[in-house]
Amino acid sequence: MRTMLRRSWWLVPVAVAACTPGTPDAGAATATGAASASVATTASAGTAPSAASAAVHARYAASLDVLRDRIDALLAAARRPARTAGWGDTLRLAFAEARDAYKRSETLLEYTAPTTASELNGPPLPEVEEEEGVATPVPADGFQVVEEFLFPAADPRDSTELRNAIIVMQGLVVRARTYAAASSIDEPNLFDAVRQEVARVSVLALADFDSPVARRGLHEGAVALEALESLLTPLAERAGRVAPDEWRDWCTRLAAGIGALRAVRDIDDADRLEITRVHLVPLAHAWWRLREAMGIPLPPDPRPWRAQAASIFDRDAFDAWQFAPAWARQGDNAAAVRLGRVLFHDVRLSGDGTRSCASCHHPDRAFTEPRERSASRTTTVALRNAPTLLNAALQRAQFADSRAAFLEDQVSDVVENVHELAGRVDAVAAVYRRDAALRTLFRDAFGERGDSTVTAMRVQIALAAYERSLVALDSPFDRYVRGDSTALDARARRGYDVFMGKGRCGTCHFAPLFNGTVPPDFRKSELEVLGTPATRGWRNVRLDADRGRAAIFAAEPYEHAFKTPTVRNAALTAPYMHNGVYRTLDEVTEFYARGGGLGLGIRVDNQTLPGDRIHLTRADRDALHAFIRALTDTVGTTAR
């Protein structure tokens, strides 16, 4: 991985439209006509696009034309003789202009064509198409692949591969433009798309997720917000008429957020937390109030980030049940949670009646245990370190190797695993049918009588319901970002900036959940290859033998790949890593700062963690650990 840069001379200034209520510009009228023939493929609840939303969509289509032109210009620059004076500088400038053009189209491209957006702007890592049963990885495409060719310096020996990568991007933009010509978007989804873009800037841009080598994230966040000014100009007339105060507030806060991002002079010293708390969270709420004042309904489809929550940082922003399978969804079923809590502590779940879930997940230790690895019932397999169950419901996969899609699957896997509980869920259900007190709890939860009340499936559902109740998102950090200025001290505030900035933690542990489930749509929980060693120490160490995801689906990118866990409550959950190799947060920080396994001299050909050293001062590390301690919240989760 190439060395990161501190400041970029190639940041391209952008001209934006005025955010003024009452008068749409001349381009809006033209755009309205251009979009009127579109097919409303993304309209919600059967509503048709308004003239304003049709004009917005046409502006989006026009932005894709600009993006195409910028990528064409990038290819033209790449086709110049590589030995030409200024070849690298010309390429980097053309790349920056193309990236900014992408950010101006990002809001609706990400919303209406997420697969294409991912190919254009996803991580530069090969993908494994498990659903197709294909182990051969698909090479990555897009901006982040090209970025690695160009920064910090372009190598003429890469010119052919570089040109080929840009040609692929040309095809992706053509595909996006074709989709745009055949679709449109109604106002509920338009408002939802903007809501997601504000979250994307708040979390991904501020962590340089899209630009890990060039580190243009703060600049590109400003570009994305500036693009909203222009994109939404067709709404100005109606907003100025029916909600003038709310429109003015939105425009004022938007300008302030852009100004805060543009004012950053040193990306390693940017106050990302204050930009989020003072500007971006209030901006999200201003957008919400504007939607309400304009009488625009919420999109009807449920999602993990509740449509009812203005900001991704709000207190009740997440619905854990949206990560559940449809057949198991109980909603706020308090009786099922009470039943699940009882079962969680019941040793009858195990084949020999000696273990329960709480044997390895201790409620008084944030549902972990102080062991490097949980004790196996056999000597043939070493279990992994027991992860916290707090907020485990807020992810797309369970276990360190992501082998279970849902908590219900996790329950059956643990109960029936010969190395763990060594039981059978159907046998457990049979035992529970003979327990009058438990039959009553099952009836309260599921509302049926007789033998059909207690089933293996309902044992799984009840335990999973209890785990979904273990959502705790009211830490000092959460209270601070929601407006309580007394909740964090200066060191913890600085720690968030280290986490999101020079420490590079936020590119894998995504705020606000701080796990690997990617916002703002939360469709995927990511795997990472860190090169975790088998033993403690910084010299002469070897790679841990655990193959991770590759033991479930044999593919080269999955060798030693593990799901990214949450950092929430990490101050309570030592030891760390899948094998418990590190005992303190300081050891974990040192491992990451050294560049993971590669930095320790281990050969890890597929490591996804950058292998270059991160230079963190003692003050940086202390601040980072203070921030992690400020993510502690176990309130209401430990009662039996």
LOMARKE-714769 format. One record per residue (C-alpha): residue number from 1; x, z, y. Coordinates in steps of 0.2 Angstrom, whole numbers, plus 5000, padded with zeros to 4 digits. Each point is the difference from the previous one (the first is absolute). Layout:
N
{NUM, {X, Z, Y}} ...
END
This chain:
640
{1, {5000, 5000, 5000}} {2, {5007, 4995, 5017}} {3, {5004, 5013, 5013}} {4, {4986, 5004, 5012}} {5, {5001, 4996, 5019}} {6, {4997, 5012, 5014}} {7, {4993, 4989, 5014}} {8, {4996, 4981, 5000}} {9, {5003, 4988, 5014}} {10, {4988, 4987, 4992}} {11, {4984, 5010, 5003}} {12, {4989, 4987, 5008}} {13, {4989, 5004, 5015}} {14, {4982, 4995, 4998}} {15, {4987, 4995, 5013}} {16, {4983, 5008, 4998}} {17, {4983, 4997, 5006}} {18, {4992, 5012, 5012}} {19, {4988, 5013, 4992}} {20, {4987, 4999, 5013}} {21, {4981, 5003, 4997}} {22, {4987, 4988, 5006}} {23, {5008, 4983, 5000}} {24, {5006, 4991, 4984}} {25, {5014, 4987, 5004}} {26, {4997, 4981, 4999}} {27, {5009, 5000, 4983}} {28, {4986, 5011, 4993}} {29, {4986, 4987, 5003}} {30, {5010, 4986, 4992}} {31, {5004, 5012, 4985}} {32, {4982, 5004, 4998}} {33, {4996, 4982, 4997}} {34, {5014, 4997, 4989}} {35, {4995, 5014, 4988}} {36, {4981, 4997, 5000}} {37, {5001, 4989, 4985}} {38, {5009, 5013, 4989}} {39, {4993, 5007, 4985}} {40, {4997, 5018, 5000}} {41, {5009, 5005, 4984}} {42, {5005, 5017, 5006}} {43, {4984, 5005, 5009}} {44, {4993, 5018, 4995}} {45, {4982, 5004, 4995}} {46, {4995, 4982, 5002}} {47, {5003, 5000, 5019}} {48, {5006, 4984, 5009}} {49, {5015, 5000, 5012}} {50, {4996, 5002, 5018}} {51, {5006, 4987, 5013}} {52, {5013, 5013, 5005}} {53, {5006, 5003, 4982}} {54, {5000, 4981, 4997}} {55, {5011, 4998, 5015}} {56, {5012, 5014, 4994}} {57, {5001, 4991, 4983}} {58, {5005, 4984, 5009}} {59, {5013, 5009, 5009}} {60, {5007, 5006, 4984}} {61, {5000, 4982, 4993}} {62, {5009, 4995, 5015}} {63, {5013, 5013, 4998}} {64, {5004, 4994, 4983}} {65, {5003, 4983, 5007}} {66, {5013, 5008, 5011}} {67, {5007, 5009, 4985}} {68, {5002, 4984, 4991}} {69, {5009, 4992, 5015}} {70, {5012, 5015, 5001}} {71, {5004, 4999, 4981}} {72, {5003, 4981, 5002}} {73, {5012, 5005, 5014}} {74, {5009, 5012, 4989}} {75, {5002, 4987, 4987}} {76, {5007, 4988, 5012}} {77, {5013, 5013, 5006}} {78, {5004, 5003, 4982}} {79, {5003, 4982, 4997}} {80, {5013, 4999, 5014}} {81, {5018, 4999, 4993}} {82, {5005, 5017, 4995}} {83, {5017, 4999, 5008}} {84, {4992, 4996, 5017}} {85, {5005, 5012, 5014}} {86, {4986, 5013, 5002}} {87, {4991, 4996, 4984}} {88, {4997, 5018, 4995}} {89, {4994, 5005, 5017}} {90, {4988, 4985, 5001}} {91, {4993, 5004, 4983}} {92, {4997, 5018, 5005}} {93, {4991, 4995, 5016}} {94, {4989, 4988, 4991}} {95, {4996, 5013, 4987}} {96, {4996, 5013, 5013}} {97, {4988, 4987, 5008}} {98, {4992, 4996, 4983}} {99, {4998, 5019, 4996}} {100, {4992, 5003, 5016}} {101, {4988, 4986, 4997}} {102, {4996, 5008, 4983}} {103, {4996, 5016, 5009}} {104, {4988, 4991, 5012}} {105, {4990, 4994, 4985}} {106, {5002, 5015, 4989}} {107, {4984, 5009, 5004}} {108, {4988, 4987, 4992}} {109, {5013, 4993, 4988}} {110, {5002, 5016, 4991}} {111, {4981, 5003, 5000}} {112, {4994, 4984, 4995}} {113, {5014, 4993, 4989}} {114, {5010, 5016, 4994}} {115, {5008, 4991, 4985}} {116, {5007, 4986, 5012}} {117, {5005, 5013, 5012}} {118, {5009, 5010, 4987}} {119, {5010, 4984, 4994}} {120, {5005, 4997, 5018}} {121, {5004, 5017, 5005}} {122, {5002, 5011, 4985}} {123, {5016, 5009, 4994}} {124, {5014, 4989, 4994}} {125, {4998, 5006, 4982}} {126, {4995, 4990, 4984}} {127, {4982, 5002, 4994}} {128, {4995, 5003, 4982}} {129, {4983, 4992, 4996}} {130, {4995, 5013, 4987}} {131, {4982, 4994, 5000}} {132, {5006, 4984, 4993}} {133, {5011, 5008, 4987}} {134, {5016, 4991, 5008}} {135, {5016, 5011, 5000}} {136, {5010, 4987, 5010}} {137, {5000, 5005, 5018}} {138, {4993, 4989, 5013}} {139, {5013, 4998, 5015}} {140, {4995, 5007, 5016}} {141, {4996, 4989, 5015}} {142, {4998, 5002, 5019}} {143, {5007, 5007, 5015}} {144, {5009, 5015, 4992}} {145, {5009, 4989, 4988}} {146, {5006, 4989, 5015}} {147, {5004, 5016, 5010}} {148, {5013, 5005, 4987}} {149, {5008, 4983, 5002}} {150, {5002, 5001, 5018}} {151, {5004, 5018, 5005}} {152, {5012, 5007, 5005}} {153, {5009, 4984, 4998}} {154, {4995, 4983, 4992}} {155, {5011, 4993, 4987}} {156, {5002, 4981, 4999}} {157, {5001, 5001, 4981}} {158, {4982, 5006, 5000}} {159, {4994, 4985, 5010}} {160, {4992, 4991, 4985}} {161, {4990, 5015, 4994}} {162, {4996, 5004, 5018}} {163, {4992, 4983, 5003}} {164, {4990, 5001, 4983}} {165, {4993, 5017, 5005}} {166, {4994, 4993, 5016}} {167, {4992, 4985, 4992}} {168, {4990, 5012, 4989}} {169, {4994, 5009, 5016}} {170, {4994, 4983, 5007}} {171, {4989, 4998, 4985}} {172, {4993, 5018, 5002}} {173, {4995, 4997, 5018}} {174, {4992, 4983, 4995}} {175, {4990, 5010, 4987}} {176, {4995, 5014, 5013}} {177, {4995, 4986, 5012}} {178, {4989, 4992, 4987}} {179, {4991, 5017, 4996}} {180, {4997, 5003, 5019}} {181, {4992, 4983, 5002}} {182, {4988, 5004, 4986}} {183, {4995, 5017, 5005}} {184, {4995, 5012, 5014}} {185, {4998, 5018, 5003}} {186, {4985, 5010, 5007}} {187, {5002, 5015, 5012}} {188, {4999, 5014, 4988}} {189, {5015, 4993, 4991}} {190, {5009, 4995, 5016}} {191, {4999, 5018, 5006}} {192, {5006, 5006, 4983}} {193, {5015, 4987, 5000}} {194, {5005, 5007, 5017}} {195, {4998, 5018, 4994}} {196, {5012, 4995, 4986}} {197, {5012, 4992, 5011}} {198, {5002, 5015, 5011}} {199, {5003, 5010, 4984}} {200, {5013, 4987, 4994}} {201, {5010, 5002, 5017}} {202, {4998, 5019, 4999}} {203, {5008, 5001, 4982}} {204, {5009, 4985, 4995}} {205, {5007, 4993, 5016}} {206, {5006, 5017, 5006}} {207, {5009, 5002, 4983}} {208, {5008, 4982, 5001}} {209, {4991, 4996, 4983}} {210, {4998, 4982, 5004}} {211, {5018, 4998, 5008}} {212, {5011, 5012, 4990}} {213, {5017, 4991, 5004}} {214, {4997, 4993, 5018}} {215, {4990, 5016, 5004}} {216, {4988, 4991, 5012}} {217, {4985, 5011, 4996}} {218, {4997, 5008, 5016}} {219, {5002, 4984, 5009}} {220, {4988, 4991, 4988}} {221, {4988, 5014, 5002}} {222, {4999, 4997, 5018}} {223, {4998, 4981, 4997}} {224, {4985, 5004, 4987}} {225, {4992, 5010, 5013}} {226, {5002, 4987, 5014}} {227, {4993, 4987, 4989}} {228, {4984, 5011, 4999}} {229, {4998, 4998, 5019}} {230, {5000, 4981, 4998}} {231, {4990, 5000, 4984}} {232, {4986, 5011, 5006}} {233, {4997, 4991, 5017}} {234, {4984, 4992, 4994}} {235, {4993, 5017, 4998}} {236, {5003, 5004, 5018}} {237, {4983, 4993, 5007}} {238, {4989, 5009, 4989}} {239, {5010, 5016, 4999}} {240, {5001, 5001, 5019}} {241, {4981, 4998, 5001}} {242, {4995, 5012, 4986}} {243, {5014, 5013, 4999}} {244, {5011, 4998, 5016}} {245, {5007, 5018, 4999}} {246, {5005, 4998, 4982}} {247, {5008, 4983, 5002}} {248, {5010, 5006, 5015}} {249, {5006, 5015, 4990}} {250, {5005, 4989, 4986}} {251, {5009, 4988, 5012}} {252, {5009, 5015, 5009}} {253, {5005, 5008, 4984}} {254, {5006, 4983, 4992}} {255, {5011, 4997, 5015}} {256, {5007, 5018, 4999}} {257, {5004, 4998, 4982}} {258, {5009, 4983, 5003}} {259, {5010, 5008, 5014}} {260, {5005, 5015, 4990}} {261, {5007, 4988, 4986}} {262, {5008, 4988, 5013}} {263, {5008, 5015, 5009}} {264, {5011, 5005, 4984}} {265, {5018, 4996, 5004}} {266, {5009, 5007, 4984}} {267, {4990, 4998, 4984}} {268, {5009, 5015, 4992}} {269, {4995, 5011, 5014}} {270, {4982, 4994, 5002}} {271, {4987, 5014, 5001}} {272, {4989, 4992, 4986}} {273, {4989, 5016, 4998}} {274, {4995, 5000, 5018}} {275, {4996, 4982, 5001}} {276, {4989, 5003, 4985}} {277, {4992, 5016, 5006}} {278, {4998, 4995, 5019}} {279, {4997, 4982, 4999}} {280, {4995, 4992, 4983}} {281, {4988, 5013, 4993}} {282, {4991, 5001, 5017}} {283, {5000, 4981, 5000}} {284, {4991, 5000, 4983}} {285, {4987, 5012, 5006}} {286, {4997, 4989, 5016}} {287, {4997, 4985, 4989}} {288, {4988, 5010, 4989}} {289, {4990, 5006, 5016}} {290, {4999, 4982, 5006}} {291, {4993, 4994, 4983}} {292, {4987, 5014, 5001}} {293, {4996, 4996, 5018}} {294, {4998, 4982, 4996}} {295, {4988, 5004, 4986}} {296, {5011, 4991, 4987}} {297, {4997, 5007, 4982}} {298, {5013, 5006, 4988}} {299, {5005, 4988, 4986}} {300, {4990, 5005, 4985}} {301, {5013, 4999, 4986}} {302, {5008, 5017, 4996}} {303, {5018, 5003, 5000}} {304, {5013, 5014, 4998}} {305, {5003, 5001, 5019}} {306, {4982, 5004, 5005}} {307, {4992, 4987, 5011}} {308, {4993, 5015, 5010}} {309, {5017, 5006, 5005}} {310, {5007, 4993, 5016}} {311, {5018, 5004, 4996}} {312, {5010, 5000, 4984}} {313, {5006, 5018, 5006}} {314, {4983, 5007, 5002}} {315, {4995, 5016, 4990}} {316, {4988, 4992, 4988}} {317, {5007, 4983, 5000}} {318, {5002, 4998, 4981}} {319, {4987, 4999, 4986}} {320, {5009, 5004, 4984}} {321, {4985, 4993, 4990}} {322, {5004, 4983, 5005}} {323, {5016, 5001, 4989}} {324, {4989, 5004, 4985}} {325, {4992, 4987, 4988}} {326, {4982, 4996, 5003}} {327, {4994, 5008, 4984}} {328, {5007, 5017, 5004}} {329, {4995, 5001, 5019}} {330, {4991, 5017, 5003}} {331, {5002, 5001, 5018}} {332, {5000, 5017, 5007}} {333, {4994, 5008, 4984}} {334, {5004, 5018, 5002}} {335, {4994, 5005, 4983}} {336, {5012, 4987, 4992}} {337, {5014, 5007, 5010}} {338, {4996, 5018, 4994}} {339, {4999, 4995, 4982}} {340, {5017, 4990, 5002}} {341, {5008, 5016, 5007}} {342, {4995, 5010, 4985}} {343, {5006, 4986, 4988}} {344, {5017, 4999, 5009}} {345, {5004, 5017, 4995}} {346, {4993, 4999, 4982}} {347, {5013, 5000, 4986}} {348, {4987, 4993, 4988}} {349, {5005, 4983, 5008}} {350, {5016, 5001, 4989}} {351, {5000, 4997, 4982}} {352, {5007, 5017, 4995}} {353, {4991, 5010, 5014}} {354, {5016, 5005, 5009}} {355, {5001, 4989, 5016}} {356, {4989, 4994, 5014}} {357, {5002, 4989, 5015}} {358, {5005, 5015, 5010}} {359, {5015, 5003, 4988}} {360, {5010, 4987, 5009}} {361, {4990, 4999, 5016}} {362, {5000, 5017, 5007}} {363, {4987, 5002, 5015}} {364, {5011, 5013, 5008}} {365, {5015, 4987, 5001}} {366, {4990, 4986, 5007}} {367, {4996, 4995, 4982}} {368, {5018, 4998, 4994}} {369, {5012, 5011, 4991}} {370, {5017, 5006, 5003}} {371, {5008, 4990, 4986}} {372, {5010, 4984, 5000}} {373, {4989, 4993, 4987}} {374, {4984, 5006, 4992}} {375, {5003, 5008, 4983}} {376, {4996, 4987, 4986}} {377, {4991, 5005, 4984}} {378, {5012, 4990, 4990}} {379, {5019, 4997, 5001}} {380, {4999, 4982, 4999}} {381, {4995, 4996, 5018}} {382, {5005, 5008, 5016}} {383, {4986, 5002, 5012}} {384, {5001, 4996, 5019}} {385, {4999, 5012, 5014}} {386, {4982, 5006, 5003}} {387, {4994, 4992, 5017}} {388, {4988, 5008, 5012}} {389, {4982, 4997, 4997}} {390, {4996, 5003, 5018}} {391, {4994, 4984, 5008}} {392, {5004, 4991, 4983}} {393, {4983, 4993, 5001}} {394, {5005, 4989, 5015}} {395, {5010, 4987, 4991}} {396, {4997, 4985, 4989}} {397, {5010, 5005, 4985}} {398, {5004, 5016, 4991}} {399, {5016, 5007, 4991}} {400, {5017, 4996, 5006}} {401, {5000, 4983, 4990}} {402, {4982, 4996, 5007}} {403, {4994, 4998, 4983}} {404, {4982, 5006, 5004}} {405, {4989, 4992, 5013}} {406, {4988, 5015, 5002}} {407, {5000, 5018, 4999}} {408, {4988, 4999, 4985}} {409, {5013, 4990, 4991}} {410, {5013, 5013, 5004}} {411, {4989, 5013, 4992}} {412, {4999, 4992, 4983}} {413, {5018, 4995, 5000}} {414, {5006, 5018, 5003}} {415, {4987, 5008, 4988}} {416, {5005, 4988, 4986}} {417, {5018, 4998, 5003}} {418, {5009, 5008, 4985}} {419, {5014, 5006, 5012}} {420, {4988, 5009, 5012}} {421, {4983, 5007, 4994}} {422, {4999, 4991, 4984}} {423, {4981, 5001, 4999}} {424, {4986, 4987, 4999}} {425, {4987, 4999, 5014}} {426, {4986, 4997, 4988}} {427, {5005, 5016, 4990}} {428, {5000, 5010, 5016}} {429, {4983, 4994, 5004}} {430, {4994, 5005, 4983}} {431, {5007, 5018, 5003}} {432, {4992, 5001, 5017}} {433, {4983, 4996, 4993}} {434, {5000, 5016, 4991}} {435, {5004, 5010, 5015}} {436, {4984, 5005, 5009}} {437, {5008, 5004, 5016}} {438, {5009, 4983, 5001}} {439, {4984, 4991, 4995}} {440, {4991, 5008, 5015}} {441, {5015, 4994, 5012}} {442, {4999, 4982, 4992}} {443, {4981, 5000, 5003}} {444, {5002, 5006, 5018}} {445, {5013, 4986, 5003}} {446, {4991, 4985, 4991}} {447, {4982, 5005, 4999}} {448, {4996, 4997, 4981}} {449, {4996, 5012, 4986}} {450, {5004, 5000, 4981}} {451, {5015, 4993, 4991}} {452, {5001, 4985, 5012}} {453, {5005, 5012, 5015}} {454, {5018, 5003, 4994}} {455, {5010, 4984, 4996}} {456, {5018, 4995, 5000}} {457, {4997, 4989, 5015}} {458, {4993, 5015, 5010}} {459, {5014, 5011, 4996}} {460, {5011, 4987, 5008}} {461, {4989, 4997, 5015}} {462, {4998, 5019, 5003}} {463, {5019, 5003, 4999}} {464, {5003, 4985, 5012}} {465, {4987, 5006, 5012}} {466, {5009, 5016, 5001}} {467, {5016, 4991, 5004}} {468, {4991, 4990, 5013}} {469, {4995, 5016, 5008}} {470, {5019, 5004, 5003}} {471, {5001, 4990, 5016}} {472, {5009, 5010, 5013}} {473, {5004, 4990, 5016}} {474, {4999, 5014, 5014}} {475, {5019, 5004, 5001}} {476, {5008, 5005, 5016}} {477, {5005, 4982, 5002}} {478, {4982, 4994, 4998}} {479, {4994, 5013, 5013}} {480, {5013, 4994, 5012}} {481, {4997, 4982, 4999}} {482, {4981, 5003, 5002}} {483, {5004, 5009, 5017}} {484, {5006, 5018, 4996}} {485, {5016, 5000, 5011}} {486, {5004, 5018, 4993}} {487, {5000, 4995, 4982}} {488, {5018, 4993, 4999}} {489, {5016, 5006, 5008}} {490, {5013, 4988, 5007}} {491, {5011, 4999, 4985}} {492, {4986, 4995, 4989}} {493, {4994, 4987, 5012}} {494, {5017, 4993, 5001}} {495, {5000, 5000, 4981}} {496, {4985, 4988, 4999}} {497, {5010, 4988, 5011}} {498, {5015, 5001, 4988}} {499, {4988, 4998, 4985}} {500, {4992, 4984, 5008}} {501, {5016, 4994, 5009}} {502, {5018, 5001, 4995}} {503, {4997, 5009, 4984}} {504, {4989, 4986, 4994}} {505, {4989, 5011, 4990}} {506, {4984, 4993, 5007}} {507, {5003, 4983, 4992}} {508, {4996, 5007, 4983}} {509, {4990, 5016, 5004}} {510, {4987, 4993, 5011}} {511, {4992, 5011, 5013}} {512, {4987, 5009, 5000}} {513, {5000, 5003, 4981}} {514, {5019, 4998, 4999}} {515, {4998, 4993, 4982}} {516, {5003, 4982, 4995}} {517, {4982, 4994, 5002}} {518, {5001, 4986, 5013}} {519, {4989, 5002, 5016}} {520, {4989, 4995, 5007}} {521, {4990, 4993, 4985}} {522, {5008, 5011, 4987}} {523, {4998, 4987, 4986}} {524, {5017, 5003, 4992}} {525, {5012, 5015, 4996}} {526, {5018, 4994, 5000}} {527, {5014, 5003, 4988}} {528, {5018, 5002, 5005}} {529, {5017, 4999, 4992}} {530, {5011, 5014, 5007}} {531, {5014, 5001, 4987}} {532, {4996, 5018, 4996}} {533, {5015, 5008, 4991}} {534, {4998, 5010, 4984}} {535, {5010, 5015, 5007}} {536, {5003, 5008, 5017}} {537, {5016, 4996, 5009}} {538, {5007, 4986, 5011}} {539, {5014, 4993, 4989}} {540, {5001, 4993, 4983}} {541, {4982, 5001, 4997}} {542, {4990, 4988, 4988}} {543, {4983, 4993, 5002}} {544, {4985, 5010, 4992}} {545, {4995, 4992, 4984}} {546, {4981, 5000, 5004}} {547, {4995, 4982, 5002}} {548, {4985, 5004, 5010}} {549, {4987, 4986, 5002}} {550, {5010, 4989, 4988}} {551, {4996, 5010, 4985}} {552, {4981, 4996, 5004}} {553, {5003, 4982, 5005}} {554, {5017, 4992, 4996}} {555, {5005, 4991, 5015}} {556, {5017, 5000, 5009}} {557, {4994, 5006, 5017}} {558, {4991, 5015, 4991}} {559, {5016, 5007, 4992}} {560, {5002, 5018, 5007}} {561, {4985, 4997, 5012}} {562, {4989, 5015, 5004}} {563, {4985, 5002, 5011}} {564, {5003, 5007, 5017}} {565, {4994, 5018, 5001}} {566, {4993, 5009, 5015}} {567, {5011, 5010, 5011}} {568, {4986, 5011, 5004}} {569, {5003, 5018, 4994}} {570, {5017, 4995, 4995}} {571, {5007, 5016, 5007}} {572, {4991, 5009, 4986}} {573, {5003, 4988, 4985}} {574, {5019, 5001, 4996}} {575, {5008, 4994, 4990}} {576, {4999, 4982, 5004}} {577, {5000, 4982, 4993}} {578, {4992, 4995, 4984}} {579, {5014, 5010, 4990}} {580, {5001, 5015, 5012}} {581, {5018, 4996, 5003}} {582, {5001, 5006, 5018}} {583, {4996, 5018, 5004}} {584, {4998, 5000, 5019}} {585, {4994, 4989, 5014}} {586, {5018, 4999, 5006}} {587, {5006, 4992, 4984}} {588, {4986, 4988, 5000}} {589, {5004, 4995, 5018}} {590, {5019, 4998, 4995}} {591, {4995, 4988, 4985}} {592, {4990, 4989, 5012}} {593, {5013, 5001, 5014}} {594, {5013, 4994, 4988}} {595, {4990, 4985, 4995}} {596, {4992, 5006, 4983}} {597, {5009, 4995, 4984}} {598, {5009, 4985, 5007}} {599, {5008, 5012, 5013}} {600, {5005, 5012, 4986}} {601, {5009, 4985, 4992}} {602, {4987, 4997, 4986}} {603, {4996, 4982, 4996}} {604, {4982, 4998, 5004}} {605, {4997, 4981, 5001}} {606, {4982, 5002, 5005}} {607, {5001, 5015, 5012}} {608, {4986, 4998, 5013}} {609, {5008, 5015, 5011}} {610, {5012, 4993, 5012}} {611, {5018, 5004, 4993}} {612, {5008, 5002, 5017}} {613, {5003, 5017, 5007}} {614, {4989, 5008, 5013}} {615, {5009, 5010, 5013}} {616, {4990, 5016, 5002}} {617, {5007, 5014, 5010}} {618, {4998, 5018, 4995}} {619, {4987, 5002, 5014}} {620, {4991, 4984, 4993}} {621, {4999, 5008, 4983}} {622, {4994, 5017, 5006}} {623, {4986, 4991, 5011}} {624, {4995, 4989, 4985}} {625, {4998, 5015, 4989}} {626, {4991, 5010, 5013}} {627, {4988, 4985, 5001}} {628, {4998, 5000, 4981}} {629, {4996, 5018, 5000}} {630, {4986, 4996, 5014}} {631, {4992, 4989, 4986}} {632, {4995, 5016, 4991}} {633, {4981, 5003, 4997}} {634, {4993, 5009, 4984}} {635, {4985, 5008, 5009}} {636, {4985, 5000, 4988}} {637, {5009, 4993, 4985}} {638, {5006, 5015, 4991}} {639, {4984, 5009, 4995}} {640, {4996, 5002, 4982}} 
END
